[in-house]
Amino acid sequence: MNVLAFDIETVPDTDGGRRVYGLEGLSDAEVAQIMFTKRLEQTDSNFLPAHFQKIVSISTVLRHQDTFKVWSLGTPESDERDLIQRFFDGIERYSPTLVSWNGSGFDLPVLNYRSLYHGVAAARYWDAGDNDREFRWNNYLNRFHYRHTDLMDILAGYQARQFSSLDQVATLLGFPGKMGQSGANVWEQYQAGKIEEIRNYCETDALNTYLIYIRWELLRNNLSTSALEAECVRVRDALSKANKPHLEAFLRAWQ
């Protein structure tokens, strides 16, 4: 098994907002509010488009050979470019199956735009068969290829009206879900300097995504019932040894 389940957390790109809308001299909070208002005028939501999202956390679950690891890339002090570079360096190194929840609709488009902004090269990720012929038939870019497995998209049969939330599906399956947390709080936490809390929350989302993924692998007959149970034991054991309060809380909430 060579899998990288991931999740990102973002905040408004206030530097970009200043540049695009000519808002020099205003605070980050003021710029963000104007960005939200403009978005609400254009749509029925103030949720900003991908190119106006700034990445503040990328958390991953890596399952490689006998290794199981959950962590957030970089450090709380890492800048956005460093986080993105580390993410794509991991793809270059492992060529894993990427696993996400709404990664096609949000996480990867954000990573694409922010990579463009920072000039982050990622040859393996962008390869559609030009460098590796195998990638012609299974690459990270095609919606219907499994090298990037967007569980939300696949389980909904690629029908937007059937999309479900990570929290509800994880909870339905007996996994912890978001445990009362929400991505809607990230901007407020970021302004308060609570980067570590954001990273911890992001890690639990990546964990939920991985656990749903191995349940889906059972449906595909890629894991037997006994292998699934053994994998859950492996995850529980890793979390119990991590000595991190948020992972211990996740473990306690796991039915």
C-alpha positions as CSV (number, residue, x, y, z in Angstrom):
1,M,0.0,0.0,0.0
2,N,1.4,3.4,-1.0
3,V,-1.2,6.0,-0.1
4,L,-1.1,9.7,0.9
5,A,-4.4,10.9,2.3
6,F,-4.3,14.7,2.7
7,D,-6.2,17.8,3.6
8,I,-5.5,21.5,3.4
9,E,-6.7,24.5,5.5
10,T,-6.8,28.0,4.0
11,V,-7.4,31.6,4.8
12,P,-8.2,34.6,2.5
13,D,-5.1,35.7,0.5
14,T,-5.3,39.3,1.7
15,D,-2.1,40.2,-0.2
16,G,-3.8,39.1,-3.4
17,G,-7.0,40.9,-2.5
18,R,-5.1,44.1,-2.0
19,R,-3.4,43.7,-5.4
20,V,-6.5,42.8,-7.4
21,Y,-9.0,45.2,-5.8
22,G,-6.6,48.1,-5.0
23,L,-7.0,48.0,-1.2
24,E,-3.6,49.2,-0.1
25,G,-3.5,50.7,3.4
26,L,-6.2,48.4,4.8
27,S,-5.7,45.8,7.5
28,D,-5.9,42.1,6.7
29,A,-9.2,41.8,8.5
30,E,-10.6,44.8,6.5
31,V,-9.4,43.4,3.2
32,A,-10.8,39.9,3.9
33,Q,-14.2,41.4,4.7
34,I,-14.3,43.3,1.4
35,M,-13.3,40.1,-0.4
36,F,-16.1,38.2,1.3
37,T,-18.6,40.9,0.5
38,K,-17.6,41.0,-3.2
39,R,-17.9,37.3,-3.4
40,L,-21.3,37.3,-1.8
41,E,-22.4,39.9,-4.4
42,Q,-21.4,37.6,-7.2
43,T,-22.7,34.3,-5.7
44,D,-25.0,33.1,-2.9
45,S,-21.9,32.4,-0.7
46,N,-19.0,34.4,0.6
47,F,-16.7,31.4,0.1
48,L,-13.7,32.6,-1.8
49,P,-12.6,31.1,-5.2
50,A,-9.5,28.9,-5.3
51,H,-7.1,31.6,-6.5
52,F,-7.9,33.8,-3.4
53,Q,-7.2,31.0,-0.9
54,K,-3.9,31.0,1.0
55,I,-2.7,27.6,2.3
56,V,-1.8,27.7,6.0
57,S,-1.7,23.9,6.7
58,I,-1.3,20.7,4.7
59,S,-1.8,17.6,6.7
60,T,-1.1,14.0,5.5
61,V,-1.5,10.4,6.4
62,L,1.2,8.3,4.7
63,R,0.9,4.6,4.4
64,H,4.0,3.3,2.7
65,Q,5.3,-0.3,3.1
66,D,5.1,-1.0,6.8
67,T,4.9,2.7,7.7
68,F,1.9,4.6,9.0
69,K,2.4,8.2,9.8
70,V,0.1,11.3,10.3
71,W,1.6,14.7,10.4
72,S,1.4,18.3,9.2
73,L,4.0,19.4,6.7
74,G,6.7,21.9,7.8
75,T,6.3,23.7,11.0
76,P,3.9,26.3,12.3
77,E,6.3,28.9,11.1
78,S,6.6,27.6,7.6
79,D,5.5,29.9,4.8
80,E,3.0,28.8,2.1
81,R,5.6,28.1,-0.5
82,D,7.5,25.8,1.7
83,L,4.3,23.8,2.6
84,I,3.4,23.4,-1.1
85,Q,7.0,22.4,-2.1
86,R,7.0,19.7,0.7
87,F,3.7,18.3,-0.6
88,F,4.9,18.0,-4.1
89,D,8.3,16.7,-3.0
90,G,6.4,13.8,-1.4
91,I,4.7,13.0,-4.6
92,E,8.0,13.1,-6.4
93,R,9.5,10.7,-3.9
94,Y,6.7,8.2,-3.4
95,S,4.3,8.5,-6.4
96,P,1.5,7.6,-4.0
97,T,-2.2,7.2,-4.5
98,L,-3.4,10.6,-3.4
99,V,-6.6,10.4,-1.3
100,S,-8.9,13.3,-0.5
101,W,-12.4,14.4,0.3
102,N,-13.4,17.0,-2.3
103,G,-9.8,17.3,-3.4
104,S,-10.9,17.6,-7.1
105,G,-13.3,20.4,-6.2
106,F,-11.1,22.4,-3.7
107,D,-7.8,21.1,-2.4
108,L,-6.0,20.4,-5.7
109,P,-7.3,23.6,-7.5
110,V,-6.1,25.7,-4.6
111,L,-2.7,23.9,-4.8
112,N,-2.6,24.4,-8.5
113,Y,-3.2,28.2,-8.3
114,R,-0.9,28.7,-5.3
115,S,1.9,26.7,-7.0
116,L,1.5,29.0,-10.0
117,Y,1.7,32.0,-7.8
118,H,4.9,30.7,-6.0
119,G,6.5,29.0,-9.0
120,V,6.6,25.6,-7.5
121,A,7.6,22.9,-10.0
122,A,6.0,19.4,-9.6
123,A,6.8,17.3,-12.7
124,R,5.4,14.0,-11.3
125,Y,2.1,15.6,-10.3
126,W,1.6,17.3,-13.7
127,D,2.7,14.3,-15.8
128,A,-0.1,12.9,-18.0
129,G,2.1,10.4,-19.8
130,D,4.7,12.6,-21.5
131,N,7.5,11.4,-19.1
132,D,6.0,8.2,-17.8
133,R,3.8,6.2,-20.2
134,E,2.0,4.6,-17.3
135,F,0.7,8.0,-16.3
136,R,-1.2,8.2,-19.6
137,W,-3.7,5.7,-18.2
138,N,-3.7,6.7,-14.6
139,N,-2.5,10.2,-13.5
140,Y,-3.2,12.8,-10.9
141,L,-5.1,15.2,-13.2
142,N,-7.9,13.1,-14.7
143,R,-11.1,13.1,-12.7
144,F,-11.8,9.5,-13.4
145,H,-8.4,8.1,-12.6
146,Y,-7.6,6.6,-9.2
147,R,-4.1,7.9,-8.8
148,H,-5.9,10.8,-7.2
149,T,-8.9,9.3,-5.4
150,D,-11.4,12.0,-4.4
151,L,-13.7,9.9,-2.2
152,M,-16.5,12.5,-2.1
153,D,-16.7,12.6,-5.9
154,I,-16.4,8.8,-6.4
155,L,-18.9,7.8,-3.7
156,A,-21.4,10.3,-5.1
157,G,-21.1,8.7,-8.6
158,Y,-19.7,12.0,-9.8
159,Q,-23.1,13.6,-9.2
160,A,-22.8,17.0,-7.4
161,R,-26.3,16.7,-6.0
162,Q,-25.2,13.5,-4.1
163,F,-22.1,15.1,-2.5
164,S,-21.9,14.5,1.3
165,S,-19.8,16.0,4.1
166,L,-16.7,14.3,5.4
167,D,-18.0,14.8,9.0
168,Q,-21.3,13.1,8.4
169,V,-19.9,10.2,6.4
170,A,-17.1,9.6,8.8
171,T,-19.5,9.7,11.8
172,L,-22.0,7.4,10.0
173,L,-19.2,4.8,9.7
174,G,-18.2,5.0,13.4
175,F,-15.2,7.2,12.9
176,P,-14.7,10.4,15.0
177,G,-15.6,12.9,12.3
178,K,-14.8,16.5,13.0
179,M,-15.5,16.3,16.7
180,G,-17.3,19.6,16.9
181,Q,-14.6,21.5,14.9
182,S,-15.1,23.2,11.6
183,G,-13.1,24.7,8.7
184,A,-15.3,27.8,9.1
185,N,-13.3,28.7,12.2
186,V,-9.9,28.6,10.6
187,W,-9.8,32.3,9.6
188,E,-10.6,33.4,13.1
189,Q,-8.0,31.0,14.6
190,Y,-5.4,32.2,12.1
191,Q,-6.0,35.8,13.1
192,A,-5.5,34.8,16.7
193,G,-2.2,33.1,15.9
194,K,-3.6,29.6,16.6
195,I,-1.7,27.8,13.8
196,E,-1.0,24.7,15.9
197,E,-4.7,24.3,16.5
198,I,-5.4,24.6,12.7
199,R,-2.7,22.0,12.0
200,N,-4.2,19.6,14.5
201,Y,-7.7,20.0,13.1
202,C,-6.3,19.4,9.6
203,E,-4.6,16.2,10.7
204,T,-7.9,14.8,12.0
205,D,-9.5,15.5,8.6
206,A,-6.8,13.6,6.9
207,L,-7.3,10.7,9.3
208,N,-11.0,10.6,8.7
209,T,-10.3,10.6,5.0
210,Y,-7.9,7.7,5.3
211,L,-10.2,5.6,7.4
212,I,-13.0,6.1,4.8
213,Y,-10.6,5.1,2.1
214,I,-9.7,1.8,3.6
215,R,-13.4,1.0,4.1
216,W,-13.9,1.8,0.4
217,E,-11.0,-0.5,-0.5
218,L,-13.0,-3.3,1.1
219,L,-15.8,-2.6,-1.4
220,R,-13.3,-2.9,-4.2
221,N,-12.0,-6.2,-2.8
222,N,-8.5,-4.7,-2.4
223,L,-8.8,-5.4,1.3
224,S,-10.4,-8.4,3.0
225,T,-12.4,-7.9,6.2
226,S,-9.5,-9.3,8.2
227,A,-7.0,-7.0,6.4
228,L,-9.3,-4.0,7.1
229,E,-9.5,-4.9,10.8
230,A,-5.7,-5.3,10.9
231,E,-5.2,-1.9,9.3
232,C,-7.5,-0.3,11.8
233,V,-5.5,-1.9,14.6
234,R,-2.3,-0.5,13.0
235,V,-3.8,3.0,12.9
236,R,-5.0,2.8,16.5
237,D,-1.6,1.6,17.7
238,A,0.1,4.5,15.8
239,L,-2.2,7.1,17.3
240,S,-1.8,5.7,20.8
241,K,2.0,6.0,20.5
242,A,2.0,9.5,19.0
243,N,1.7,11.2,22.4
244,K,-0.3,14.1,21.0
245,P,-3.5,15.2,22.8
246,H,-5.5,15.8,19.6
247,L,-4.7,12.3,18.3
248,E,-5.5,10.8,21.7
249,A,-8.9,12.6,21.6
250,F,-9.5,11.2,18.1
251,L,-8.7,7.8,19.3
252,R,-11.1,8.1,22.3
253,A,-13.9,9.3,19.9
254,W,-13.4,6.3,17.6
255,Q,-16.1,3.8,18.2
